[in-house]
Amino acid sequence: MPIHPEKPDPAVPDHTDPASQDAEGPLPGASPRSGPPTGRGPATDEQPGPGAADGGPAPSEDEYTAELKELEDRWRRALADLDNLRKRHARELERERQTERSRTAAAFLPVLDNLELALTHAGADPGAIVEGVHAVRDQAVNVLELLGYPRHAETGVAFDPARHEVIGVVQDPGTSPGTVVDVLRPGYGDGERQLRPAAVTVAKRE
C-alpha cells in the first residue's frame, strides 16, 4: 500500500515559514524590529528662550538703564575734557603771542637808545647828526631782517605786483617800460610774510 506524505494542518502555523513570522509577529524572546534611524529625537513644540543665541539670559531693563547711564557719563566727561583742552590751548596761544611781542620789542630797544643818544647831541655838528641817524636807520632795518622781514627798495628791476605798489607812471626814454624807476616807500617782507609792498614809480609803456 503506498504511503502518502501527510499534509500540514492549516490551523497549525509553520514556524519555519518567514511569511508566517511576519504575519504573526516576532518569535517569543526575539527583539522587536526597529525602523531606519532618523537622527532626530522626540519632536517637541518648545522654542529657545531669550538669551539662547548667546548662551545666556537676555539683559534686563535695569541693566540697559545702567549701561545707558554709563555712556552718558562718558560723554559728559569727554565734553569736559574737550572744553579744558580748548581753554588750555587758548592760554598757551596768548602766552606765545606775549612772548613774541616781548622778543620783538626787546630787539628794537637798542634802536630807541641810539635815537635818544642822537637827540641829546642835537646841537652838535649837523653832519654828525645825519650820519648818526643813518646808522640808527640801518640798525632798525637789520632788526627787521632778523625778524624775517627784509627791506626792498631796489630800482631798475621789473615791476612785480606781488612786491610793488604803483604810485605813479613816468616817461623815461632810457628805461624799459614796466621798470621800477624810483622807490617812494620801501617794502618789507616776502610772500606770506610781507608787511607791506614797496611804493614805486614805473616807466611808462609806449
Secondary structure, DSSP 8 states (H G I E B T S, - for coil): ---------TTS--TT-HHHHHHH-S-TT---------S----------TTTTTTS----HHHHHHHHHHHHHHHHHHHHHHHHHHHHHHHHHHHHHHHHHHHHHHHHHHHHHHHHHHHHTTTS-HHHHHHHHHHHHHHHHHHHHHTT--EE---SSB--TTTEEEEEEE--TTS-TTBEEEEEE-EE--GGG-SB-EEEEEE---
